Each structure stands twice: as structure tokens, then as C-alpha cells.
Amino acid sequence: MLFSLAKNDFKAKYAGSALGALWAFICPVITIFIYWFVFQVAFQNGPVGDVPYVLWLVSGIVPWFFISEGWGAATGALVDYSYLVKKVVFPVEKLPLIRILSAFFVHLFFIILTFVIAFCYGYGTSLSVLQVLYYGFAAFTLVYALGTMTSVLCAFTKDVSNIVGVFVQFGFWLTPIFWNIDQIPENLVFIFKLNPVYYITEGYRDTFVYGTWFFEKPWLTVYFWALTLVILVLGKVLFKRLRPHLADLL
């Protein structure tokens, strides 16, 4: 049921446009091209270490596309599917999953694209590429945890959607997607590593570029999952307590 609803959600989002669902892929590709042109061609950014800048950029920005799109879409899920919220028999807590699955369809395409770019530059041939399954699951879980919490809050006030948008904007520039964290003073690095998205973006780079396994970063892994589980539990508790009031609000 969730898969079917997610597929319909994906189609409905682009219904009426000439290119339809192709826009879901065209826009991110154009965005990547613009950032590559600005930061490598205009600003003359060279390779990051021995890694070509375009590969370094793509492997970091692809998970960000999914996280930002999935979180934003999940936040408005209850409001947009208010007619399902009012049906007592429908599992309302699954609505954010519909939006996240819809965003994940596009993410799978960009994972393949990252594979292709990495292979063309001679990367992505080690067994570590298999851990894209792990980091994909980690990103999905983080988005679901955040979306569960913000979706139910958004039902009470639409301001939450705008607040999430602000967090996404700040997070985009505070996460080392265009810049290397090695440029930050050593005493400040730990602050940026507190951002759970850092774990995901660096994980994708470890997967496609550096060949580093997630268990080689035990403390970051433990911190990420502990924080994600705390957010998920808080979201579930909040959802359970506010669930009886949702039908009246929507």
C-alpha cells in the first residue's frame, strides 16, 4: 500500500507538466551543473586531494538532495493528506513514509549516476561501494525520524514548514558539501561533525571515493544512530499523544 501511494504521490507531483516526472531528475542535474560551473570553473576550485572536484561534489550533494527533499515533503504530509487523516482506519503515522519513499525513487537514480561518474574517473571499484545500502538506509531513517516529528507539528501550525525550510538552508551551507572540512580550524571541527547530515554526506564519499568503511569511524557511527533514535522516539511519542487531535485540526 505504501509503495503504491508513494508511486501515485510521485506522479501527482508533476502531473500536468509537459515533461512530467522527468522534472524530478532534470532540476537536480541542472543544479549540480550550476554548482560545478560556479565552484570549479568560475572559482577555479581544483581537485580535493587527488579526487576530481566534480566527483567529490556529486558524492556529497546527492544524499543532501534526498534529505532536504524528503524532510520537506514529509513535513507537509499530514496537511496534504488530510482526507486520509480523517479516516479512523488509516494508519496516519505512515503518511510521512509515503513522501519519503517518493523522494527515494529519485535518489536511486542519482546513486546510479554517482556510480557512473565514479567509475569514469577510476573510482567506485572497491567492495566499499556495497555500503551505499547502509548509508542509504541511514539517510532514510534520519529523514523518517525528522519527518515524523515535524509532520505532526505542522498539523498544528504551518510555521513548522517554514522553519524546516530555514534549517535546510542553513544546513546546506554548514554541511561540507562544497567545502572540505579540513579547511576548518581543528578546534571547531567537532562542532560541524555534530550535524548528523555530515555523517551521511561523508559516508557517501567514503563509499564512492575513499573506500573507507563505516565501522572505521565507530564514534561517529554510534553518535549518529544514538541521535537518530532519540529523534525517532521523540517523534513517535509526540505523534501518539497528538494523534487524537489531528482530525479536528485538519
C-alpha positions in Angstrom: 0.0 0.0 0.0 2.8 2.4 0.9 4.7 1.7 -2.3 1.5 2.3 -4.4 0.7 5.5 -2.6 4.3 6.7 -2.9 4.2 6.0 -6.7 1.0 7.9 -7.0 2.4 10.8 -5.0 5.4 10.9 -7.3 3.3 11.0 -10.4 0.8 13.6 -8.9 3.6 16.0 -8.0 4.4 16.5 -11.7 1.0 15.9 -13.2 0.1 18.5 -15.8 3.6 19.4 -16.9 4.8 18.6 -20.4 7.9 16.7 -19.2 6.1 15.1 -16.2 8.2 13.2 -13.8 11.4 14.0 -15.8 11.5 17.3 -13.9 12.4 15.3 -10.7 15.7 14.4 -12.4 16.2 17.4 -14.6 16.2 20.0 -11.8 18.9 18.3 -9.6 21.1 17.6 -12.7 20.9 21.3 -13.7 21.6 22.3 -10.0 24.7 20.1 -10.0 25.9 21.5 -13.2 25.5 25.1 -12.0 27.4 24.4 -8.7 30.1 22.6 -10.6 30.5 25.5 -13.0 30.5 28.1 -10.3 32.8 26.4 -7.9 35.2 24.7 -10.3 35.2 26.8 -13.4 34.5 30.3 -12.0 36.2 30.0 -8.6 38.9 27.7 -10.0 38.5 25.0 -7.4 40.9 22.2 -8.1 40.8 18.6 -7.1 40.2 17.9 -3.4 43.3 16.0 -2.6 43.6 13.6 -5.5 39.8 13.5 -6.1 38.3 15.3 -9.1 36.1 18.1 -7.8 33.1 17.0 -9.8 33.1 13.6 -8.2 33.8 15.0 -4.8 30.9 17.4 -5.3 28.4 14.9 -6.6 29.0 12.2 -4.0 28.3 14.8 -1.3 25.4 16.6 -2.8 23.4 13.5 -3.9 22.5 12.5 -0.3 21.7 16.1 0.5 19.2 16.3 -2.3 17.3 13.3 -0.8 17.5 14.5 2.8 16.3 18.0 2.0 13.6 16.9 -0.4 12.4 14.0 1.8 12.3 16.0 5.0 10.5 19.0 3.5 7.9 16.7 1.8 7.3 14.6 4.9 6.7 17.7 7.0 3.6 18.6 4.9 2.4 15.0 4.5 -0.4 15.2 7.1 -1.7 18.5 5.8 -1.6 17.4 2.2 -3.3 14.1 3.0 -5.8 15.5 5.5 -8.6 13.4 3.9 -6.8 10.2 4.9 -6.1 11.6 8.4 -9.8 11.8 9.0 -10.3 8.1 8.2 -10.0 6.4 11.5 -8.9 3.1 10.0 -6.0 4.6 8.1 -2.5 4.3 9.7 -1.8 8.0 9.8 1.7 7.6 11.2 2.7 6.1 7.8 1.9 9.2 5.8 5.4 10.7 6.1 6.8 7.5 4.7 4.8 8.0 1.5 6.6 11.3 0.8 10.0 9.9 1.8 9.6 6.8 -0.5 8.6 9.2 -3.3 11.8 11.1 -2.8 13.8 7.9 -2.6 12.8 6.9 -6.1 14.7 9.9 -7.4 17.5 9.2 -5.0 18.1 5.8 -6.5 18.6 7.3 -9.9 21.3 9.7 -8.5 23.0 6.9 -6.7 23.4 5.2 -10.1 24.6 8.4 -11.6 27.3 8.7 -8.9 28.4 5.2 -9.6 28.8 6.1 -13.3 30.8 9.2 -12.6 33.0 7.5 -10.0 33.7 4.6 -12.5 34.6 7.0 -15.3 37.2 8.6 -13.0 38.5 5.2 -11.9 36.8 5.1 -8.5 34.0 3.1 -7.1 35.5 -0.3 -7.9 36.3 -1.5 -4.3 33.9 -3.5 -2.2 33.2 -0.5 0.0 30.6 0.6 -2.6 28.3 -2.0 -1.2 27.9 0.1 1.9 25.8 2.5 -0.1 23.0 0.3 1.1 23.9 1.1 4.7 24.2 4.8 4.2 21.1 4.9 2.1 19.2 3.2 5.0 20.8 5.6 7.4 19.7 8.6 5.4 16.2 7.2 5.1 16.0 6.6 8.8 17.2 10.1 9.7 14.6 11.7 7.3 11.9 9.5 8.7 12.8 10.4 12.3 12.8 14.2 11.4 9.7 13.9 9.2 7.7 12.1 11.9 8.3 14.9 14.4 7.8 17.9 12.1 4.8 16.5 10.2 2.6 16.2 13.3 3.8 19.7 14.5 3.0 21.1 11.1 -0.6 20.0 11.5 -0.9 22.4 14.5 1.0 25.3 12.9 2.1 25.8 9.3 5.0 27.8 10.5 6.9 24.5 11.1 7.1 24.0 7.3 8.9 27.4 7.0 11.1 26.6 10.0 12.2 23.4 8.3 13.0 25.4 5.2 15.2 27.7 7.2 17.0 24.7 8.7 17.5 23.2 5.3 19.1 26.5 4.0 21.4 26.7 6.9 22.3 23.0 6.8 23.1 23.2 3.2 26.0 25.7 3.8 27.0 24.3 7.2 27.5 20.8 5.8 30.8 20.2 4.0 29.2 19.7 0.6 31.2 22.4 -1.4 34.0 22.9 1.0 36.4 20.5 2.7 36.1 20.2 6.5 39.9 20.1 6.7 39.7 23.9 6.0 38.1 24.4 9.4 40.3 25.1 12.4 40.8 21.8 14.3 39.2 23.0 17.5 36.0 23.7 15.6 35.7 20.6 13.5 33.8 18.6 16.2 31.0 21.2 16.1 30.4 20.6 12.4 30.5 16.8 13.0 27.6 17.1 15.4 25.4 17.7 12.3 24.0 14.2 11.5 23.9 15.0 7.8 27.7 15.2 7.9 27.8 11.5 8.7 25.7 10.8 5.6 27.5 13.0 3.1 30.9 11.9 4.3 29.7 8.3 4.2 28.7 8.6 0.6 32.2 10.0 -0.2 33.8 7.1 1.8 31.6 4.8 -0.3 32.3 6.1 -3.8 35.7 7.8 -3.4 37.8 6.9 -0.4 36.9 3.3 0.1 36.5 3.7 3.9 34.1 1.5 5.8 31.6 2.9 8.3 32.9 0.7 11.1 36.3 2.5 10.8 34.5 5.6 12.3 33.0 3.9 15.4 32.4 7.1 17.4 30.7 8.9 14.6 28.5 5.9 13.9 27.4 5.5 17.5 26.7 9.2 17.8 24.7 9.3 14.6 22.5 6.3 15.5 22.0 7.4 19.1 20.9 10.9 17.9 18.6 9.5 15.2 17.0 7.0 17.5 16.3 9.8 20.1 14.7 11.9 17.4 12.6 9.0 16.2 11.4 8.1 19.7 10.5 11.7 20.4 8.7 11.9 17.1 6.7 8.7 17.8 5.8 9.8 21.3 4.7 13.2 20.0 2.7 11.6 17.3 0.9 9.2 19.7 -0.1 12.0 22.0 -1.3 14.4 19.4 -2.9 11.8 17.1 -6.4 12.1 18.6 -6.5 15.9 17.8 -5.4 15.7 14.2 -8.8 15.1 12.6 -10.2 18.1 14.3 -7.3 20.4 13.2 -7.2 19.2 9.6 
